[in-house]
Amino acid sequence: MLALADHPHGGEEIQHILSGQMLFISWSEVLAFLPLYIVAMAAWFGVPRVRTGLGFFMLFALVVTASVQLVGVYVVFASLILPALAVNTMSRGKTIAGMIAGVLGVAIGIAVATLRDLPAGPVMVFSFAVVAVLYRFGHRVYTNR
């Protein structure tokens, strides 16, 4: 951020890094990162010991860094944290419920951003948060019946 502080378009670049421009990503940009994501998925599913220790942190760092370049800091970290937060009080079915929460956050966010012509990054973060709150509230109501 300090490097961009005196740049004439620094504010725009900082906004791009934080919020991303996912609706305007070209297929060539996506395809440039595709080999990294394929290798990461192959390692994750093909080499179970990669899921712990140093292997996990290396994969995590590579995938998060690439994802931030594509969609922005806010979306990446909201997609990591909010679905997990939505389901962490559940005793059963956390994995599938977390996946559903993540998919709902993305689908709702992109739909609202597209239909209302709003910036996709902040709208997706907001939709992840709303889904997380609704999950937590719904789980509390369901378990206290």
Secondary structure, 3 states (H helix, E strand, C coil): CCCCCCCCCHHHHHHHHHHCCHHHCCHHHHHHHHHHHHHHHHHHHHCHHHHCHHHHHHHHHHHHHHHHHHHCHHHHHHHHHHHHHHHCCCCCCHHHHHHHHHHHHHHHHHHHHHHHCCCHHHHHHHHHHHHHHHHHHHHHHHHCC
